[in-house]
Amino acid sequence: MNESKQREMFPAAEEGATGLTAQASLQAALSHFERHMRDQGFALNTVKSFASDIRLLGRYLGIGQPVGQIGTQNLNEFLTWLLYDRGVACSPKSYARRVTTLKVFFKWLHESDILSEDPATAVIQHSVRSPLPVVPTPAQIASALQAAESWRRGLLPERKADARPLLLLMLLLQTGIKKNETMNIVPNHIDRSNPMQPMLFVRYANPRMRYKERKLPLSPDWLPVLDEYLEQYQPPDTLFTCTQRNLEYILRDIGDVAGLERGLLSFENLRWASALQDMREQVEQDEIRQKLGLSKITWRETKAKLEKLLAKEGNREQETGRNQ
């Protein structure tokens, strides 16, 4: 995360965090840091995650360690321990967040005049790349759409007609939105003033996340499915009235009906499938980045993975051609 984005998301504390000095323990500093995050309007999950990360640092250094005695070498050794010696897998996403936690926490201590220097400034950020995602192929997606359509029409044994599975699957494939963004949709976020070019507004209640808001095109074919769904469920507020877990179960059940491997139809995999389809159609890359709501820095790794996935597809097609 670059400095400007850090300042945008995590503004410094006001001077003089109550009673803290460089001799304060990690435990004491964490208590004030949690209060600071709540006062600044951090999302509840962010507060919990950052606090958990600092407690993990306390487990490594000792929760009673004075913050003024923690140096850059201590932090680098902590990050190395997370990756190689802790005995618990540290995913690239968790590792990146923990680096951010250290930088935000010690920046706050420094800018609050508790520390004369920020030991996290020079922290070494190890390169940890996640493996390529497993993305459903166009043929698998076609099977999933057919299964969801059969569900919609009541053609599946022991399942009543339901437009929701097809509504959800089409939405994710067309927009590539995340799970939390899906849960936050309300019907008036869907602009159907031009039925031939409907749009979805991705909104965020948290002002700190406004930079992720965007406007995404939908297929006109999605609107009849939406109308059926609205008639069936009559949602009082958000578009999807069930829990995130229930939506995950719906994707799982679509995959089961289509004969796909369990877990292949997930929010994350369908997000990749949506972006990969755009890459196949040679959509402008910055347009794909904005569709996914990614920063230019995050897009670099995402783009590299998409290009590798396309290359794998090409190799697979060549191999199939040779075997025919």
C-alpha positions as MATLAB code, in Angstrom:
seq = 'MNESKQREMFPAAEEGATGLTAQASLQAALSHFERHMRDQGFALNTVKSFASDIRLLGRYLGIGQPVGQIGTQNLNEFLTWLLYDRGVACSPKSYARRVTTLKVFFKWLHESDILSEDPATAVIQHSVRSPLPVVPTPAQIASALQAAESWRRGLLPERKADARPLLLLMLLLQTGIKKNETMNIVPNHIDRSNPMQPMLFVRYANPRMRYKERKLPLSPDWLPVLDEYLEQYQPPDTLFTCTQRNLEYILRDIGDVAGLERGLLSFENLRWASALQDMREQVEQDEIRQKLGLSKITWRETKAKLEKLLAKEGNREQETGRNQ';
ca = [
       0.000    0.000    0.000;
       1.584    3.307   -1.033;
       1.890    6.249    1.372;
      -0.836    8.372   -0.194;
      -3.347    5.533    0.011;
      -2.240    4.827    3.594;
      -2.877    8.450    4.532;
      -6.283    8.316    2.848;
      -7.419    5.179    4.646;
      -5.606    5.574    7.955;
      -5.189    9.216    9.008;
      -2.788    9.938   11.865;
      -4.021   10.168   15.406;
      -4.370   13.541   17.025;
      -1.286   14.493   19.009;
      -0.698   13.055   22.418;
      -2.388    9.679   22.675;
      -3.460    9.694   26.323;
      -0.645    8.938   28.718;
       1.430    6.760   26.396;
       5.222    6.972   26.288;
       7.910    4.942   24.556;
       8.050    2.777   27.699;
       4.406    1.720   27.287;
       3.898   -1.976   26.603;
       2.515   -3.343   23.355;
      -0.613   -4.292   25.303;
      -1.151   -0.727   26.545;
      -0.423    0.780   23.132;
      -2.837   -1.653   21.469;
      -5.639   -0.563   23.802;
      -5.183    3.064   22.717;
      -4.761    2.041   19.075;
      -8.083    0.202   19.094;
      -9.774    3.292   20.512;
      -8.116    5.426   17.840;
      -9.347    3.118   15.061;
     -12.910    3.214   16.375;
     -12.780    7.008   16.697;
     -11.541    7.278   13.112;
     -14.422    5.142   11.842;
     -12.435    2.068   10.824;
     -14.601   -0.866    9.734;
     -15.255   -3.326   12.570;
     -13.503   -6.141   10.697;
     -10.453   -3.937   10.171;
     -10.289   -3.093   13.885;
     -10.501   -6.788   14.783;
      -7.931   -7.846   12.185;
      -5.401   -5.129   13.061;
      -5.756   -5.822   16.785;
      -5.274   -9.545   16.159;
      -2.116   -8.821   14.157;
      -0.626   -6.693   16.967;
      -1.451   -9.424   19.495;
       0.407  -11.858   17.236;
       3.384   -9.492   17.301;
       3.023   -9.502   21.101;
       3.064  -13.287   21.088;
       6.364  -13.172   19.210;
       8.089  -10.319   21.104;
       6.191  -10.493   24.379;
       3.005   -8.499   24.925;
       4.772   -6.530   27.690;
       7.555   -5.384   25.357;
       7.969   -1.565   25.492;
       7.080   -0.103   22.096;
      10.167    2.105   22.214;
      12.396   -0.971   22.274;
      10.978   -2.468   19.065;
      13.207   -1.880   16.066;
      13.087   -2.579   12.355;
      15.090   -5.784   12.804;
      12.517   -7.077   15.318;
       9.732   -6.457   12.813;
      11.592   -8.096    9.938;
      12.309  -11.130   12.104;
       8.629  -11.264   13.077;
       7.581  -11.290    9.407;
      10.115  -14.021    8.623;
       8.719  -16.040   11.545;
       5.204  -15.643   10.137;
       6.272  -16.995    6.767;
       8.635  -19.796    7.695;
       8.814  -20.653   11.388;
       5.398  -20.220   12.951;
       4.128  -23.576   11.732;
       0.850  -22.068   10.513;
       0.334  -21.187    6.854;
       0.348  -17.454    6.202;
      -1.511  -16.666    2.980;
      -0.287  -13.831    0.756;
      -3.396  -11.839    1.661;
      -2.846  -12.268    5.414;
       0.850  -11.478    5.089;
       0.159   -8.272    3.143;
      -2.412   -7.169    5.731;
       0.013   -7.816    8.595;
       2.673   -5.686    6.921;
       0.048   -2.944    6.560;
      -0.895   -3.351   10.233;
       2.704   -2.837   11.337;
       3.096    0.240    9.152;
      -0.179    1.801   10.301;
       0.383    1.002   13.999;
       3.939    2.314   14.224;
       3.149    5.302   12.004;
       0.405    6.201   14.470;
       2.825    5.848   17.408;
       5.378    8.057   15.635;
       2.920   10.747   14.550;
       1.426   10.765   18.054;
       4.909   11.680   19.396;
       5.148    8.434   21.349;
       8.079    7.212   19.239;
      10.775    9.504   17.903;
      11.246    7.243   14.853;
       9.029    4.825   12.952;
      10.666    1.358   12.905;
       8.184    0.038   10.321;
       9.213    2.487    7.600;
      12.138    0.316    6.498;
      10.396   -3.044    6.977;
      11.308   -5.490    4.216;
       8.210   -6.625    2.352;
       8.928  -10.146    1.164;
       7.423  -11.040   -2.176;
       4.717  -13.625   -1.516;
       2.709  -14.525   -4.568;
      -0.397  -16.619   -4.339;
      -0.838  -19.507   -6.793;
      -2.951  -19.118   -9.905;
      -6.673  -19.408   -9.177;
      -8.696  -22.307  -10.529;
     -11.127  -20.633  -12.902;
     -14.118  -22.407  -14.467;
     -13.729  -22.856  -18.220;
     -16.248  -21.401  -20.707;
     -17.726  -24.901  -21.119;
     -18.125  -25.284  -17.346;
     -19.714  -21.856  -17.092;
     -22.145  -22.787  -19.870;
     -23.092  -25.941  -17.934;
     -23.595  -23.910  -14.769;
     -25.815  -21.381  -16.563;
     -27.876  -24.212  -18.037;
     -28.282  -25.764  -14.580;
     -29.367  -22.423  -13.093;
     -31.819  -21.894  -15.948;
     -33.341  -25.342  -15.302;
     -33.658  -24.397  -11.638;
     -35.369  -21.162  -12.626;
     -37.927  -23.067  -14.706;
     -38.621  -25.696  -12.046;
     -37.135  -28.531  -14.116;
     -34.946  -29.945  -11.358;
     -36.272  -32.821   -9.227;
     -37.172  -31.848   -5.655;
     -36.441  -28.154   -6.290;
     -39.128  -25.559   -6.826;
     -38.800  -22.947   -9.554;
     -36.436  -20.248   -8.316;
     -34.922  -17.314  -10.232;
     -32.336  -16.525   -7.544;
     -29.594  -18.994   -8.613;
     -29.571  -17.710  -12.206;
     -29.828  -14.095  -11.032;
     -26.776  -14.513   -8.800;
     -24.676  -16.452  -11.309;
     -25.336  -14.029  -14.167;
     -24.666  -11.056  -11.904;
     -21.257  -12.350  -10.800;
     -20.183  -13.338  -14.298;
     -21.185   -9.986  -15.755;
     -19.809   -7.705  -13.043;
     -17.067   -9.606  -11.192;
     -18.169   -8.014   -7.919;
     -17.097   -9.321   -4.523;
     -19.227  -11.116   -1.958;
     -19.648   -8.104    0.336;
     -20.502   -5.884   -2.645;
     -23.167   -8.397   -3.690;
     -24.696   -8.373   -0.215;
     -24.850   -4.553   -0.165;
     -26.895   -4.161   -3.359;
     -30.314   -2.601   -2.947;
     -32.797   -2.533   -5.842;
     -32.337    1.189   -6.502;
     -28.639    0.561   -7.183;
     -29.817   -0.941  -10.476;
     -30.386    1.680  -13.161;
     -32.785    0.367  -15.777;
     -33.800    3.707  -17.252;
     -32.384    2.387  -20.523;
     -33.521   -1.267  -20.684;
     -30.967   -1.974  -23.401;
     -28.103   -0.727  -21.231;
     -28.906   -1.420  -17.565;
     -26.238   -0.480  -15.035;
     -25.290   -1.502  -11.515;
     -23.991    1.078   -9.051;
     -21.556   -0.501   -6.573;
     -21.920    1.550   -3.393;
     -20.087    1.673   -0.060;
     -21.563    3.047    3.167;
     -18.110    3.630    4.669;
     -16.752    6.988    3.387;
     -13.235    5.540    3.457;
     -14.220    3.047    0.763;
     -15.819    5.539   -1.627;
     -12.861    5.209   -3.987;
     -14.078    1.648   -4.711;
     -17.499    2.796   -5.904;
     -18.172    2.249   -9.588;
     -20.811    1.858  -12.290;
     -20.940   -1.478  -14.121;
     -22.902   -2.557  -17.211;
     -25.400   -5.405  -17.025;
     -26.885   -7.504  -19.796;
     -30.471   -6.682  -20.806;
     -31.131  -10.439  -20.507;
     -30.575  -10.137  -16.764;
     -33.585   -7.854  -16.234;
     -36.347  -10.463  -16.821;
     -34.608  -12.747  -14.330;
     -34.442   -9.847  -11.884;
     -38.163   -9.175  -12.290;
     -38.991  -12.830  -11.584;
     -36.768  -12.773   -8.527;
     -38.297   -9.550   -7.176;
     -41.776  -11.030   -7.581;
     -40.756  -14.249   -5.825;
     -38.840  -12.732   -2.901;
     -40.060   -9.122   -2.629;
     -36.888   -8.003   -0.817;
     -37.664   -5.238    1.722;
     -34.202   -3.613    1.625;
     -31.122   -5.305    0.175;
     -31.528   -7.266   -3.050;
     -30.494  -10.564   -1.463;
     -32.418  -11.234    1.712;
     -30.365  -14.253    2.823;
     -26.907  -14.537    4.376;
     -23.565  -14.689    2.569;
     -23.322  -18.350    3.517;
     -26.659  -19.075    1.827;
     -25.434  -17.472   -1.393;
     -22.319  -19.648   -1.209;
     -24.571  -22.693   -0.833;
     -26.535  -21.627   -3.915;
     -23.349  -21.474   -5.995;
     -22.329  -24.855   -4.619;
     -25.715  -26.357   -5.514;
     -25.560  -24.950   -9.057;
     -22.181  -26.627   -9.429;
     -23.554  -29.907   -8.101;
     -26.419  -29.872  -10.604;
     -23.959  -29.058  -13.407;
     -21.655  -31.883  -12.319;
     -18.769  -29.544  -11.463;
     -16.132  -30.016   -8.796;
     -17.160  -28.731   -5.373;
     -15.846  -25.224   -4.750;
     -15.298  -24.362   -8.412;
     -18.247  -21.969   -8.423;
     -17.214  -19.536   -5.695;
     -17.450  -15.756   -5.536;
     -13.685  -15.468   -5.985;
     -13.458  -17.906   -8.900;
     -16.376  -16.263  -10.697;
     -14.721  -12.871  -10.221;
     -11.662  -14.254  -11.992;
     -13.865  -15.844  -14.673;
     -15.507  -12.487  -15.359;
     -12.152  -10.725  -15.705;
     -10.739  -13.537  -17.838;
     -13.685  -13.304  -20.224;
     -12.978   -9.581  -20.611;
      -9.335  -10.402  -21.366;
     -10.421  -12.902  -24.028;
     -12.593  -10.206  -25.606;
      -9.639   -7.778  -25.476;
     -11.423   -5.250  -23.293;
      -9.187   -2.290  -22.457;
      -7.113   -3.345  -19.465;
      -7.723   -0.204  -17.435;
     -11.436   -0.784  -17.964;
     -11.089   -4.275  -16.463;
      -9.107   -2.846  -13.542;
     -11.811   -0.280  -12.827;
     -14.545   -2.898  -13.189;
     -12.866   -4.974  -10.469;
     -12.334   -1.914   -8.264;
      -8.560   -2.478   -8.059;
      -5.793    0.040   -7.497;
      -3.100    0.305  -10.156;
      -0.647   -1.411   -7.809;
      -2.945   -4.377   -7.099;
      -3.813   -4.626  -10.779;
      -0.193   -5.464  -11.675;
      -0.328   -8.860   -9.984;
      -3.920   -9.496  -11.111;
      -3.029   -8.684  -14.710;
       0.007  -10.997  -14.583;
      -2.184  -13.861  -13.330;
      -4.821  -13.236  -15.994;
      -2.149  -13.322  -18.699;
      -0.799  -16.621  -17.327;
      -4.322  -18.064  -17.248;
      -4.836  -17.040  -20.888;
      -1.526  -18.625  -21.833;
      -2.518  -21.854  -20.067;
      -5.803  -21.842  -21.975;
      -3.938  -21.447  -25.252;
      -1.577  -24.303  -24.418;
      -4.504  -26.512  -23.429;
      -6.301  -25.785  -26.705;
      -3.164  -26.587  -28.709;
      -2.740  -29.847  -26.823;
      -6.380  -30.751  -27.464;
      -5.944  -29.975  -31.154;
      -2.902  -32.222  -31.425;
      -4.737  -35.093  -29.725;
      -7.751  -34.959  -32.016;
];
